[in-house]
């Protein structure tokens, strides 16, 4: 599955990265970036995932056994830095990014 996000998600740093970064931004907590922040993932809203599961269940008798991937697709990809840009535009906080490695310099916006 994609990186699922949505209501009632209380992400922690190593799971639920969309929620984690959103909560950290709103609470003005420092954000640690591992690597350069350009890692890209596709994201999928939780209700879209539920619709996909429901569609599968409704047609399960017509489907053959197999592996099915559920994802947001290429048009719904986002990097960590792109999400931080969106959050900054929406909330106008002062973001303090703490790099985990020396590949990303410490900066304040």
C-alpha angles and dihedrals in degrees: 000000000000124000099288120213136170149104120343092021113135101186125199124209096268097037132040096023095181091055093040094054092043093051093044090051094049091047091044092235121159113263120217115213117204109209120343098321092241094110107130126213132171114241129210128191113236096240090055089054091051090050090052092050090048092050090050092050092048092054100033093116091057096046126087121229112271148112117293124193120209116198148143092246132221093304090060100052124127137175125219090252092049091053091049089052090052092048091048091050092049099044106021093217127158102255119207110197117194113197119221091205133028090255092090120047121225111255142161125216 
